[in-house]
Amino acid sequence: MTTQTFSRCAAKTLIGVAALCGAVWTSSALADAEGERLIQAVPPHFRIVGRDNTKAAGLVQLVPDDQTGAHWTEMLTTQIFYNPKATSFMAYRGELEREWQGSCDKTGVDYAMDGEQNGYPINVWVQSCRFRSTSSKPNIALIKMITGRDSVYVIQVNFRYVPDQAKVAQWSSYLDKVTVCDSRMKGRECPAAASP
């Protein structure tokens, strides 16, 4: 797995290879940028299939190499809200619940916890969308929200099947390693960039 970082738009010239601008998925060349950053590894054999960026938020979607944005069984989505007051855990979870209630036969939160990681508040939960008909695929999401000083970061792993314990453990471990750092704050410093 290669580790990438999200940082405020440090170099617009990297847009061709970056996932976002305004919250750029940077290479190690930009890893020394000042400020708050999301540290997130790109899973092996995953590729970008969607991205969007507005003044308010940025989004990147990845799926396994052999899948597409329209036909996937697992999708990793990273969303960054640039104003940390723009959303909260309860507001985000509630909005997702309302969206899913309109399209699912049964939706709910199956697990939730809150805590702190590297000095930042985090919320982790499992949200599910299920159908009575076996011909409709469920949507099970493992979600982690990190409330930073500059932005709010939401990392979501969606399954279009009911994952087994091993798959949940794999992705839970992945989400646990996703963190936010800030080179401006003592105790929350970002790791040094790896040498090329």
Backbone hydrogen bonds, N-H to C=O, Kabsch-Sander energy under -0.5 kcal/mol:
donor,donor_aa,acceptor,acceptor_aa,energy
2,T,42,V,-0.7
4,Q,40,Q,-1.9
5,T,26,T,-0.9
6,F,38,L,-2.6
7,S,24,V,-1.3
10,A,8,R,-1.0
14,L,11,A,-1.8
15,I,12,K,-1.6
17,V,14,L,-1.6
18,A,14,L,-2.5
24,V,7,S,-2.5
26,T,5,T,-3.6
26,T,24,V,-1.2
30,L,27,S,-1.8
31,A,28,S,-0.9
33,A,30,L,-2.0
37,R,181,C,-2.8
38,L,6,F,-1.2
39,I,37,R,-0.6
39,I,179,T,-3.7
40,Q,4,Q,-2.2
40,Q,38,L,-0.7
42,V,2,T,-2.5
46,F,43,P,-1.3
47,R,63,V,-2.7
49,V,61,Q,-2.9
50,G,61,Q,-1.4
52,D,59,L,-2.2
54,T,57,A,-3.1
58,G,80,I,-2.2
59,L,52,D,-2.8
60,V,78,T,-2.3
61,Q,50,G,-3.0
62,L,76,L,-2.9
63,V,47,R,-2.1
65,D,45,H,-2.9
67,Q,64,P,-2.4
68,T,71,H,-2.2
72,W,70,A,-0.5
75,M,158,N,-2.0
76,L,62,L,-2.8
77,T,75,M,-0.5
77,T,156,Q,-3.1
78,T,60,V,-2.6
79,Q,154,V,-2.9
80,I,58,G,-2.8
81,F,152,V,-3.0
82,Y,56,A,-2.2
82,Y,80,I,-0.6
83,N,56,A,-0.5
86,A,83,N,-2.4
92,Y,88,S,-3.0
93,R,89,F,-2.7
94,G,90,M,-2.2
95,E,91,A,-2.4
96,L,92,Y,-2.4
97,E,93,R,-2.3
98,R,94,G,-2.4
99,E,95,E,-2.5
100,W,96,L,-2.6
101,Q,97,E,-2.2
102,G,98,R,-1.1
103,S,100,W,-1.1
104,C,100,W,-2.5
105,D,130,R,-1.4
106,K,130,R,-2.1
108,G,128,S,-1.6
110,D,108,G,-0.6
110,D,126,V,-2.5
111,Y,126,V,-0.9
113,M,124,V,-2.4
115,G,122,I,-2.3
117,Q,120,Y,-2.5
120,Y,117,Q,-2.1
122,I,115,G,-2.3
123,N,145,M,-2.1
124,V,113,M,-2.8
125,W,143,I,-2.3
126,V,111,Y,-2.2
127,Q,141,A,-2.4
128,S,108,G,-2.8
129,C,139,N,-1.9
130,R,106,K,-3.3
136,S,133,S,-1.1
139,N,129,C,-2.5
140,I,159,F,-2.3
141,A,127,Q,-3.1
142,L,157,V,-2.7
143,I,125,W,-3.0
143,I,141,A,-0.6
144,K,155,I,-2.6
145,M,123,N,-3.1
146,I,153,Y,-2.9
147,T,121,P,-2.5
147,T,145,M,-0.5
148,G,146,I,-0.9
148,G,151,S,-2.3
152,V,81,F,-2.4
153,Y,146,I,-2.8
154,V,79,Q,-3.1
155,I,144,K,-2.9
156,Q,77,T,-3.0
156,Q,154,V,-0.5
157,V,142,L,-2.9
158,N,75,M,-3.0
158,N,156,Q,-0.6
159,F,140,I,-2.6
160,R,73,T,-2.3
168,V,164,D,-2.3
169,A,165,Q,-2.6
170,Q,166,A,-2.3
171,W,167,K,-2.3
172,S,168,V,-2.5
173,S,169,A,-2.3
174,Y,170,Q,-1.8
175,L,171,W,-2.7
176,D,172,S,-2.1
177,K,173,S,-1.1
177,K,174,Y,-0.9
178,V,174,Y,-0.7
178,V,175,L,-0.9
179,T,39,I,-1.9
181,C,37,R,-2.5
182,D,188,R,-3.9
183,S,35,G,-1.6
185,M,182,D,-1.6
186,K,184,R,-0.5
188,R,185,M,-2.0
